[in-house]
Amino acid sequence: MLSSSKMSRLFFPLFFLLLTVSVYSQTARLQVIHNSADPAAASVDVYVNGSRLLNDFAFRTATGFIDVPAGVTVNIGVAPGTSSTANDTLKNFPVVFEANKKYVAIANGVLNPASFASNPNNNSTAFTLFLQTMAQEAGTSPSNVDFFVLHGSTDAPAVDVIARNVATLVNDAPYGAVTGYISVPAASYILDVTPAQDNNTIVASFRADLSGLGGGAAAVFASGFLTPSANQNGQAFGIFAALPNGDVVPFTALTTARLQVIHNAADPAAASVDVYLDGGILLNDFAFRTATQFIDAPANQIINVGVAGGTSSSVNDTLKNFALKLLPGGVYVAIANGVLNPATFAANPESRSTAFTLFINALARENATSSPTNVDFYVLHGATDAPAVDVAARGVAQLVSGAAYGDQTAYISVPANNYTLDVSPAGTGNVIASFAAPLSGLGGGSAVVFASGFLTPASNQNGQAFGLFAALANGNVVAFSPVTGIEEETSATPDAFILGQNYPNPFNPSTSITFSIAKDEMVNLKVFNIAGEEVASLIDQAIPAGSYKVNFDASNLTSGIYFYRLTAGNFIETKKMNLLK
């Protein structure tokens, strides 16, 4: 229940408006926003034609749109929050509103400019009303949000406001500038504020989540001081949006980025490394083919990433150092790759440098963006001695075309299913390796798929052999198991469904699995570890009746007991096998 004081603060302004508007046949619509960062104006009373309209109207608050008289002079007076009558007003603004038009009036500036930092563009910062004379209460499209922008920060220079990777929204706007309306799809954006003519220097970044405002409108305003200490310790700079109903929404200031680090340097000397961030240890004994989850990292400043041997004692032991500058709110994947001394390893077939480096994806994703039933991933060619390749999802689509060492694809979005990936030298169509990619449990997720290791370990200090791996957003790394396809043993139609025992068993590293199906069926043949986790999908397709043999290569698996399960129509059978390395 409202207190009596709150009821009076609501009742008398409304009563006054109803009484005043009833006298005039013509009206306009008005929203008032308090954006004066002067601490002396932290709370004000607003009078209209001598009567109190708003009591204790706080900084960074707004009214909803209200009806006001049109065609006559309306005096808007602003007084301290402790005022008792209109005689206490500090500033008065006579305004004539046009009938049936809509306005936004924003109270801005400081009461005594001499006691505050001057404006860098020498614009007056005296207390005033900025008017948007073509205001909107709703968007022009049900899927868009329409907004205008006011530069309302007295000590800030002229700025650009850029919706990152989308468009420049505000160009060369000095203090007091009011843009026209801008219409954008109702989505979430990162807004970068930069000095005019210098888009390489980001003053501040904000997340503007407009995803729930389809069909709506807003007044977006820069507010507060860039340097509070030079402005009577007033409120700090920020960006806010006032909605037509009077709600004021702060845009979240962004000061960090999200970063995932993957170790894909196959040099045996870098099998385990220590990673330092700005001199402090970030990762200790970071092993080859492992990854971190996404973590918060400092943004909008130069950071030093140093890589040292796994036995390092301090940042002074680093072998390589990389200076990075991450954008606030950005999402990055950094993949350590290459070899420490390229002269002692096989040269890259395309003459690409194989020196130890960081491959950076500055548009990384922690989740799928297209559909909760899809998985989004990109592919890095990270095998130093491998030629340019094509990668196809068997029976589905070409995923990678002509990727040489170091190339990173754009993100690919596919239904979260299990796939067989065929790798071919670029442009040849000759499959040289195939891998089972178990993506069925990753709906809504993301991954980094990376080629790893050496095609010819003997020419590369006996480093780890070539393989395909996926680093998930949570830091788990999944090995894609090699598969060699299906061989038909006989054309005769068998009388029954049979799953044979693999041979040899125990095996190292490959074995053969035989099976027979008595009629045409959709066949799945999968391999699981002792914990019941799927480690390979050998077959996932329709097969005619017959007897078959499948070769299974477990080079990327550790020694232990595994189970293979055949599903063909209503027939399901599981057998055990033993990998002994």
Secondary structure, 3 states (H helix, E strand, C coil): CCCHHHHHHHHHHHHHHHHHHHHCCCEEEEEEEECCCCHHHCEEEEEECCEEEEEEEECCCECCCEEEECCCEEEEEEEECCCCCHHHCCEEEEEECCCCCEEEEEEECECCHHHCCCCCCCCCCECEEEEECCCCCCCCCCCEEEEEEECCCCCCCCEEEEECCCEEEEEEECCCCECCCEEEECCEEEEEEEECCCCCCCCEEEEEECCCCCCCEEEEEEECECCHHHCCCCCECEEEEECCCCCEEECEEECEEEEEEEECCCCHHHCEEEEEECCEEEEEEEECCCECCCEEEECCCEEEEEEEECCCCCHHHEEEEEEEECCCCCEEEEEEECECCHHHCCCCCCCCCCECEEEEECCCCCCCCCCCCEEEEEEEECCCCCCCEEEEECCCEEEEEEECCCCECCCEEEECCEEEEEEEECCCCCCCEEEEEECCCCCCCEEEEEEECECCHHHCCCCCECEEEEEECCCCEEEEEEEEEEEEEECCCCCCCEECCCECCCECCEEEEEEEECCCEEEEEEEEECCCCEEEEEEEEEECCEEEEEEEECCCCCCEEEEEEEEECCEEEEEEEEECC
